[in-house]
């Protein structure tokens, strides 16, 4: 080995350090790192406290609005538990913790759930520690509020699946809120805190004895029996189980668990005022029972000039201008899970909002500033037919619920689909996207019945545009069956009623002799007059594409595939190998009877219309003949006089 190699090896050799020196070096390094982290953390706390003080001073000087003022301005405050003054002071003085909860009684959140979570989101982006709470345990009991019958019992497996699905959805929602708020100018600050919790975490550790001893002994039966939900169930409903009776106390225990971590405020839906009030009383009772917590709580609140009592408020019920509710109980829930309702369908739903509702929805369901909302409405009123406000609302909401990329794709797909220059080739390309995977809508999004986790939707809430149907449910079938299988009607009888009322259209054009012929080039629609298959078959494009429309907006681009291909894809639809097709089933029997009834009514109406038309034509012809005869007589008289 050369001298250079020896020197190189010697240079690379690590120096020897004794064990005492090594231990001293490690301890010194760790202490320095901890000291640096501690100093950085303290500095961030000091900056956050200074920013909060500046905000508080600006509110006191009338230069800024409190968070409660902002929520009230948007219509997000309905009833307050406590006093409005005490709540406002508490929110101005300190970063109180706040939470909002939901029980996973379905596989997805719906639009009605989002109103209280929007209030929670506003609190979060204004610096309040926010908790999205999933009631995994309370869902097994069921909230009896405003119900005359007990909730339908779900299996343990179904409850677990719902809880897992909705927990992930709450996590996505909390992430989307932060991203969406960032695009609206609310950039994340160090002091922002949010979490997603499941109350099963602590209820697995609570014993019956602990619950009764710590909380049950402070609760009086009289006030609980006096609650409206209890009286209504006892007097007008089917009674109430003990489990349902204790639901407010169980919810109160949840609040107590969170209250110990600084969560002073609860937000709930319009029907939750009683539960929030009972929960606040429960928390106060638990505080009195825990001397150690009392001492710690008083010490933590030194210097805070506001009440430390539990408080809360409810948000208004989401309704249309006509008073129609949104929700699972009302039967018209608009689901937020993209596997149940696609981004395009969600966009379509809000695009159909009335002019009377759209401004209210922007205030309740978006982070648009009041100035931006006013500007949008002013632009909208210049030409309401352009639906500027509805497009803005739809885009903003889909971004909040599904994310910005989904909102952009949904808007682009709408523009493409409802363009006046839409052609047959455009639709063919769109339906081919279902096979290539380019479409934003997955195969299992095409119809609510395709997703086993989906809750029932009314046909008004089903806006799926592109779908596949097996040949057997289309070929040789009357139009009423096709409409039902495509999700354009809730039943065959309703489909036939739509046809009778001239509310169904098919892509086509009027040819020679007033016959319908397939559309070529730009899409146009003609009303369905004859529901028979013989009238439908000529209008199927290339033997595989059927385009239908009900009303003005609801369209379906139906790609007809072989039964084998449809079965291999794992899809399903009404009428496809469905056990409910059994004619002996009472529901099916009634539907078939209704379909036949409305079919006969339609035939009778058409026959009557034909008779009236023929009678009118005869009358016109007779009148024309009389007029012609009179004119001929006048001509003869004239000619004779000239002679």
C-alpha positions in Angstrom: 0.0 0.0 0.0 1.3 3.4 -0.9 2.1 6.2 1.5 -0.8 8.3 0.0 -3.3 5.5 0.6 -2.1 5.2 4.3 -2.5 9.0 4.7 -6.0 8.9 3.1 -7.1 6.1 5.4 -5.8 7.9 8.4 -7.6 11.1 7.5 -10.9 9.2 7.1 -10.6 7.5 10.5 -13.1 8.9 13.1 -11.5 10.4 16.2 -11.9 8.5 19.5 -14.3 10.0 22.1 -14.6 8.6 25.6 -18.1 7.5 26.8 -18.4 10.4 29.3 -17.7 13.0 26.6 -20.1 11.3 24.2 -22.9 11.4 26.7 -22.2 15.0 27.5 -22.3 16.0 23.9 -25.6 14.1 23.3 -27.3 15.7 26.3 -26.0 19.2 25.4 -27.3 18.8 21.8 -30.8 17.6 23.0 -31.1 20.4 25.5 -30.1 22.9 22.9 -32.7 21.5 20.5 -35.5 21.4 23.2 -34.6 25.0 24.2 -34.8 26.1 20.5 -38.2 24.4 20.0 -39.5 25.9 23.3 -38.3 29.4 22.4 -39.9 29.1 18.9 -43.2 27.9 20.4 -43.3 30.7 23.0 -42.6 33.2 20.3 -45.5 31.9 18.2 -47.8 32.0 21.2 -46.8 35.6 21.8 -47.4 36.6 18.2 -50.8 34.9 18.2 -51.8 36.6 21.5 -50.8 40.0 20.1 -52.8 39.5 16.9 -55.8 38.5 19.0 -55.4 41.6 21.1 -55.3 43.8 18.1 -58.4 42.2 16.7 -60.2 42.6 20.0 -59.3 46.3 20.2 -60.5 46.8 16.6 -63.8 45.2 17.4 -64.1 47.3 20.6 -63.4 50.5 18.5 -66.0 49.6 16.0 -63.4 49.1 13.2 -64.1 45.4 12.8 -67.0 43.0 13.3 -67.0 40.2 15.8 -67.4 36.6 14.5 -70.9 36.5 15.9 -71.8 39.7 14.0 -70.5 38.1 10.8 -72.4 34.9 11.3 -75.6 36.8 12.0 -75.1 38.9 8.9 -75.0 35.8 6.8 -78.1 34.4 8.6 -76.2 31.5 10.3 -77.5 32.2 13.8 -80.9 31.0 14.8 -81.2 30.5 18.6 -78.6 31.2 21.3 -78.2 29.0 24.4 -77.3 31.6 27.0 -77.5 35.3 26.2 -76.4 36.9 23.0 -74.3 39.4 24.9 -72.5 36.8 26.9 -71.8 34.7 23.8 -70.4 37.7 21.9 -68.2 38.7 24.7 -66.8 35.2 25.1 -66.0 35.0 21.4 -64.3 38.4 21.4 -62.3 37.9 24.6 -60.6 34.5 23.8 -60.2 31.7 21.3 -62.9 29.5 22.8 -63.1 25.9 21.5 -66.1 25.1 19.4 -67.6 21.8 18.1 -70.3 20.5 15.9 -71.4 16.9 15.7 -73.3 14.6 13.4 -74.6 11.0 13.9 -73.7 8.6 11.0 -77.3 7.4 10.4 -76.5 7.2 6.7 -73.4 6.6 4.6 -73.0 10.2 3.6 -73.5 13.8 4.8 -76.1 15.7 2.9 -76.5 19.4 2.1 -78.7 20.0 5.2 -75.8 18.8 7.4 -73.5 21.4 5.9 -75.1 24.5 7.4 -73.9 24.0 11.0 -70.5 22.8 9.7 -70.3 26.0 7.7 -70.7 28.0 10.9 -68.0 25.8 12.4 -65.8 26.5 9.4 -66.2 30.2 9.8 -65.2 29.9 13.4 -62.1 27.9 12.4 -60.8 30.4 9.8 -61.2 33.1 12.4 -58.9 31.4 14.9 -61.2 29.3 17.1 -60.2 25.7 17.9 -62.7 23.6 16.0 -63.8 20.0 16.4 -65.7 18.0 13.8 -67.4 15.3 16.0 -68.8 12.0 14.7 -71.4 10.4 16.9 -70.4 6.8 16.3 -71.8 5.8 19.7 -74.9 8.1 19.8 -75.9 6.8 16.3 -76.5 3.4 17.9 -79.2 5.0 20.2 -80.8 7.5 17.8 -81.8 11.1 18.4 -85.5 11.2 19.2 -85.9 14.9 18.4 -88.9 15.7 16.2 -89.7 12.0 15.6 -92.9 10.2 16.5 -91.4 6.8 15.9 -88.1 5.2 16.8 -85.5 5.1 14.1 -85.2 2.0 12.1 -82.7 -0.3 13.7 -79.5 -0.8 11.7 -77.2 -3.8 11.9 -73.9 -3.4 13.7 -72.1 -3.9 10.4 -74.0 -1.2 8.7 -73.5 1.3 11.6 -69.8 0.6 11.5 -69.6 1.1 7.7 -71.5 4.3 8.0 -69.3 5.5 10.7 -66.0 4.7 8.9 -67.3 6.3 5.7 -68.6 9.5 7.3 -65.5 9.9 9.5 -63.3 10.0 6.3 -65.8 12.4 4.8 -65.6 14.7 7.8 -61.8 14.7 7.4 -62.1 15.6 3.7 -64.6 18.3 4.5 -62.3 19.9 7.1 -59.4 19.8 4.6 -61.6 21.3 1.8 -62.8 24.1 4.1 -59.2 25.1 4.7 -58.2 25.0 1.1 -61.4 26.7 -0.1 -60.9 29.4 2.6 -57.3 30.0 1.5 -58.6 30.8 -2.1 -60.9 33.3 -0.5 -58.1 35.1 1.3 -58.2 33.4 4.7 -54.7 32.1 4.8 -53.8 29.5 7.5 -52.3 30.9 10.7 -50.3 29.1 13.3 -53.0 29.4 16.0 -55.7 27.6 13.8 -56.6 24.2 15.3 -59.0 21.6 14.0 -59.6 18.0 14.7 -62.0 15.2 13.7 -63.1 12.9 16.6 -65.5 10.0 17.1 -67.3 9.8 20.4 -66.8 6.1 20.4 -63.2 6.8 21.6 -64.3 7.8 25.1 -67.6 5.9 25.4 -65.6 2.6 25.1 -64.1 3.6 28.5 -67.2 4.9 30.3 -69.0 2.5 32.5 -72.7 2.6 33.4 -71.8 3.2 37.0 -69.6 6.1 36.2 -72.2 7.7 34.0 -75.0 7.4 36.5 -72.8 8.5 39.5 -71.2 11.5 37.9 -74.1 12.8 35.8 -77.3 10.9 36.4 -77.6 12.0 40.0 -77.7 15.7 39.0 -80.5 15.2 36.4 -84.2 15.7 37.4 -86.8 13.6 35.7 -89.5 16.4 35.7 -87.7 18.7 33.3 -86.7 15.8 31.0 -90.4 14.7 30.8 -91.4 18.2 30.0 -89.3 18.4 26.8 -91.4 18.7 23.6 -89.7 15.7 22.0 -90.7 13.5 24.9 -94.2 14.8 25.2 -94.9 14.4 21.5 -93.6 10.9 21.4 -95.6 9.9 24.5 -98.9 11.6 23.4 -98.8 11.3 19.6 -96.1 8.7 18.8 -95.3 5.1 19.6 -93.7 5.8 23.0 -90.0 6.3 23.8 -87.3 3.8 24.9 -85.1 4.5 27.9 -82.1 4.7 25.5 -83.7 7.5 23.5 -84.8 9.2 26.7 -81.2 9.5 27.8 -79.9 10.8 24.5 -79.5 14.4 25.6 -77.5 13.2 28.6 -75.2 11.2 26.4 -74.7 14.1 24.2 -74.0 16.2 27.3 -71.3 13.8 28.3 -69.7 14.3 24.9 -69.6 18.0 25.5 -68.1 17.5 29.0 -65.4 15.4 27.5 -64.5 18.1 25.0 -65.1 20.9 27.5 -62.2 19.6 29.6 -60.0 20.3 26.6 -61.3 23.9 26.2 -64.4 23.4 24.0 -66.9 25.9 25.4 -69.2 26.3 22.5 -71.5 23.9 20.6 -73.1 24.5 17.2 -76.1 22.5 16.1 -78.9 22.3 13.6 -82.2 24.1 14.0 -83.7 21.1 15.8 -80.9 20.8 18.3 -81.7 23.7 20.7 -83.1 21.4 23.3 -80.2 19.0 23.2 -77.7 21.9 23.4 -79.5 23.4 26.4 -79.6 20.0 28.1 -75.9 19.5 27.3 -75.0 22.9 28.8 -76.8 22.0 32.0 -75.0 18.6 32.1 -71.6 20.3 31.7 -72.4 22.7 34.5 -73.4 19.8 36.8 -70.2 18.0 35.9 -68.1 21.0 36.7 -69.6 21.3 40.2 -68.9 17.6 40.7 -65.2 17.9 39.9 -63.3 20.2 42.4 -59.9 19.6 40.8 -61.2 20.7 37.4 -62.9 23.8 39.0 -59.5 25.0 40.3 -57.7 24.3 37.1 -60.4 26.0 35.0 -60.4 29.1 37.1 -56.6 29.3 36.9 -56.7 28.9 33.1 -59.2 31.7 32.7 -57.4 34.3 34.7 -57.4 37.6 32.8 -60.4 36.6 30.6 -63.2 39.0 31.2 -66.0 36.8 30.0 -68.3 34.0 31.2 -66.7 30.5 31.2 -70.1 28.7 31.1 -70.9 26.3 28.2 -72.8 28.1 25.5 -74.1 27.3 22.0 -76.3 28.4 19.1 -78.3 26.7 16.4 -78.3 27.5 12.7 -81.5 27.9 10.6 -83.1 25.0 8.8 -82.1 24.9 5.1 -85.3 25.4 3.1 -86.4 26.7 -0.3 -88.3 30.0 -0.6 -91.5 27.9 -0.6 -90.6 26.3 2.7 -89.5 22.9 1.4 -86.9 21.2 3.6 -83.7 19.4 2.6 -82.8 16.2 4.3 -83.1 12.5 4.6 -86.3 12.6 6.6 -87.8 14.9 4.0 -86.9 12.4 1.3 -85.0 14.9 -0.9 -81.5 14.7 0.6 -78.7 15.9 -1.7 -75.7 13.8 -0.7 -72.1 15.1 -0.5 -70.2 11.9 -1.0 -69.1 11.9 -4.7 -69.6 8.1 -4.8 -73.3 8.7 -4.1 -73.8 12.0 -6.0 -71.2 13.1 -8.6 -69.8 16.5 -8.8 -71.7 17.1 -12.0 -75.0 16.2 -10.4 -74.2 18.4 -7.4 -73.4 21.3 -9.8 -76.7 20.7 -11.6 -78.7 20.7 -8.4 -77.5 24.2 -7.3 -77.8 25.4 -10.9 -81.5 24.8 -10.6 -81.9 27.0 -7.5 -84.6 29.6 -7.8 -83.8 33.3 -8.0 -85.5 33.7 -4.6 -83.1 31.2 -3.0 -79.7 31.7 -4.6 -78.6 34.7 -2.5 -79.5 33.0 0.7 -77.6 29.8 -0.3 -74.5 31.8 -1.1 -74.6 33.3 2.3 -75.2 30.0 4.1 -73.1 27.6 2.0 -70.1 29.5 0.7 -67.1 31.6 2.0 -67.9 34.3 -0.5 -67.6 37.8 1.1 -70.8 39.8 1.4 -69.3 42.3 -1.1 -68.7 39.5 -3.6 -72.3 38.2 -3.1 -73.8 41.6 -3.7 -71.7 42.0 -6.8 -72.7 38.6 -8.1 -76.4 39.4 -7.5 -76.1 42.8 -9.2 -74.6 41.1 -12.3 -77.3 38.4 -12.1 -80.1 40.9 -12.1 -78.9 42.5 -15.4 -80.0 39.3 -17.2 -81.5 36.6 -15.0 -81.8 34.2 -17.9 -78.0 33.8 -17.9 -78.2 32.4 -14.3 -75.0 34.1 -13.3 -75.7 33.7 -9.6 -76.7 30.0 -9.9 -73.5 29.2 -11.8 -71.4 31.0 -9.1 -73.2 29.2 -6.3 -72.8 25.8 -8.0 -69.1 26.2 -8.6 -68.4 27.5 -5.1 -70.3 24.7 -3.4 -68.8 21.9 -5.4 -65.4 23.3 -4.7 -66.2 23.2 -1.0 -67.7 19.8 -1.0 -65.5 18.0 -3.6 -62.5 20.2 -4.2 -61.5 22.7 -6.8 -60.5 20.2 -9.6 -64.0 18.6 -9.4 -65.7 21.9 -9.5 -63.8 22.9 -12.6 -64.6 19.6 -14.3 -68.3 19.8 -13.4 -68.6 23.4 -14.8 -66.8 22.5 -18.0 -69.0 19.4 -18.4 -72.1 21.5 -17.9 -71.0 24.1 -20.5 -70.2 21.3 -23.0 -73.4 19.4 -22.3 -75.9 22.2 -22.4 -74.3 24.2 -25.2 -76.7 25.2 -28.0 -74.1 23.8 -30.5 -74.1 20.3 -28.9 -74.0 17.6 -31.6 -74.6 13.9 -31.7 -70.8 13.4 -32.1 -70.2 15.3 -28.9 -72.5 13.1 -27.0 -71.0 10.0 -28.5 -67.6 11.2 -27.4 -68.9 11.9 -23.9 -70.4 8.4 -23.6 -67.2 6.8 -24.8 -65.4 8.5 -21.9 -67.2 6.2 -19.6 -65.1 3.3 -21.1 -61.8 5.2 -21.2 -62.1 6.5 -17.6 -61.7 10.2 -18.7 -65.0 11.3 -17.3 -65.3 12.8 -13.9 -68.3 10.5 -13.2 -67.4 6.9 -12.3 -69.5 4.0 -13.5 -71.0 3.5 -10.0 -72.2 7.1 -9.9 -74.7 6.8 -12.8 -77.7 5.9 -10.7 -78.4 5.8 -7.0 -79.3 2.2 -7.1 -75.9 1.3 -8.4 -74.2 2.2 -5.1 -75.0 -0.2 -2.3 -74.2 2.5 0.3 -76.4 5.1 -1.3 -79.6 6.1 0.4 -82.8 6.4 -1.6 -83.1 9.5 -3.7 -86.2 11.0 -5.3 -86.1 11.4 -9.0 -85.8 15.2 -8.5 -82.5 14.7 -6.7 -81.0 12.3 -9.3 -79.2 14.3 -12.0 -76.9 11.7 -13.4 -76.4 12.5 -17.1 -74.5 9.7 -18.7 -75.3 6.1 -18.0 -75.3 2.6 -19.5 -78.4 0.4 -19.7 -78.5 -3.3 -20.7 -80.2 -4.0 -24.0 -83.0 -6.1 -22.3 -84.4 -3.2 -20.3 -84.6 -0.9 -23.4 -85.2 -3.1 -26.4 -88.9 -3.9 -27.0 -89.9 -2.0 -23.9 -92.4 0.8 -23.6 -91.1 4.3 -22.9 -92.5 4.2 -19.4 -90.2 1.3 -18.5 -87.2 3.0 -20.1 -87.8 6.2 -18.1 -88.0 4.2 -14.9 -84.8 2.2 -15.6 -83.0 5.4 -16.5 -83.9 7.1 -13.2 -86.1 9.8 -14.9 -89.1 8.6 -13.0 -89.6 7.1 -9.6 -92.0 4.4 -10.9 -93.4 3.1 -14.2 -96.8 4.7 -13.4 -95.3 8.1 -12.8 -93.3 7.7 -16.0 -96.6 7.1 -17.9 -98.1 10.1 -16.2 -95.2 12.2 -17.4 -95.7 11.0 -21.0 -99.5 11.8 -20.8 -98.7 15.3 -19.6 -96.3 15.8 -22.5 -93.3 16.2 -20.2 -91.0 13.7 -21.9 -88.8 14.5 -24.9 -86.5 12.4 -27.1 -83.7 13.6 -29.4 -85.1 13.7 -32.9 -86.5 15.9 -35.6 -89.6 16.1 -37.7 -89.2 14.6 -41.1 -91.5 14.2 -44.1 -95.1 13.5 -43.4 -94.6 14.7 -39.9 -92.8 11.5 -38.9 -90.0 11.7 -36.3 -86.6 10.8 -37.6 -83.2 10.5 -35.9 -81.4 13.7 -35.2 -78.3 14.5 -37.2 -75.7 17.1 -36.2 -77.0 19.6 -33.6 -79.2 18.1 -31.0 -82.9 18.9 -31.0 -85.8 17.4 -29.1 -89.3 16.3 -29.9 -92.1 15.4 -27.5 -92.9 11.7 -26.9 -96.4 11.2 -28.1 -96.5 7.4 -28.6 -95.0 5.4 -25.7 -94.7 2.2 -27.7 -91.4 0.7 -28.6 -92.2 0.9 -32.3 -92.1 4.7 -32.0 -88.9 4.8 -29.9 -86.8 2.4 -32.0 -86.3 4.6 -35.0 -84.9 7.4 -32.8 -82.1 5.3 -31.3 -78.8 6.6 -32.8 -76.6 3.9 -34.4 -78.5 1.3 -32.5 -76.8 2.2 -29.2 -77.5 5.8 -28.1 -80.8 7.0 -26.7 -81.1 10.7 -25.6 -84.0 11.6 -23.4 -85.2 14.7 -21.5 -87.9 15.4 -19.0 -89.0 18.9 -18.4 -86.6 21.6 -19.5 -83.3 20.5 -17.9 -83.1 16.9 -16.9 -81.3 14.9 -19.6 -80.0 11.4 -20.0 -77.5 10.2 -22.5 -78.1 6.4 -22.5 -75.6 4.1 -24.0 -77.2 0.7 -24.7 -74.8 -2.2 -24.1 -75.3 -6.0 -24.2 -76.6 -7.7 -21.1 -73.3 -9.6 -20.9 -71.2 -6.4 -20.9 -73.6 -4.8 -18.4 -73.4 -7.7 -16.0 -69.6 -7.9 -16.2 -69.4 -4.3 -15.3 -71.2 -5.0 -12.0 -73.8 -2.3 -12.6 -77.5 -2.5 -11.9 -80.7 -0.5 -12.4 -84.4 -0.7 -11.8 -85.9 -3.6 -13.7 -82.5 -5.4 -14.2 -82.7 -8.8 -12.6 -84.6 -7.2 -9.7 -86.6 -9.3 -7.4 -89.1 -6.5 -7.1 -90.1 -7.3 -10.6 -92.2 -10.1 -9.2 -95.8 -9.2 -10.2 -97.1 -10.7 -7.0 -95.3 -8.1 -5.0 -97.9 -5.6 -3.7 -95.8 -2.6 -4.6 -95.0 -3.9 -8.0 -98.6 -4.9 -8.6 -99.8 -1.3 -7.7 -97.1 0.2 -10.0 -98.1 -2.0 -12.9 -101.8 -1.2 -12.3 -101.0 2.5 -12.2 -98.9 2.2 -15.4 -101.8 0.5 -17.2 -104.3 3.0 -15.8 -102.3 6.0 -17.0 -101.5 4.3 -20.3 -105.2 3.9 -21.0 -105.8 7.5 -19.9 -103.2 8.6 -22.3 -104.8 6.6 -25.1 -108.2 8.0 -24.3 -106.8 11.6 -24.2 -105.0 11.0 -27.5 -108.2 9.6 -29.0 -110.3 12.5 -27.7 -107.7 14.9 -29.0 -107.8 13.2 -32.5 -111.6 13.3 -32.5 -111.6 17.0 -31.6 -109.0 17.7 -34.3 -111.0 15.8 -36.9 -114.2 17.5 -35.9 -112.6 20.9 -36.1 -111.1 20.0 -39.5 -114.6 18.9 -40.7 -116.0 22.2 -39.4 -113.3 24.2 -41.2 -113.8 22.2 -44.4 -117.6 22.6 -44.2 -117.2 26.3 -43.7 -114.7 26.6 -46.5 -117.1 24.7 -48.8 -119.9 27.1 -47.9 -117.8 30.1 -48.4 -116.5 28.7 -51.7 -120.1 27.9 -52.9 -121.2 31.5 -52.0 -118.3 32.9 -53.9 -119.1 30.8 -56.9 -122.7 31.9 -56.8 -121.6 35.5 -56.7 -119.4 35.0 -59.7 -122.3 33.5 -61.8 -124.5 36.4 -60.8 -121.8 38.9 -61.9 -121.2 37.1 -65.2 -125.0 37.0 -65.9 -125.4 40.7 -65.2 -122.5 41.5 -67.6 -124.2 39.5 -70.3 
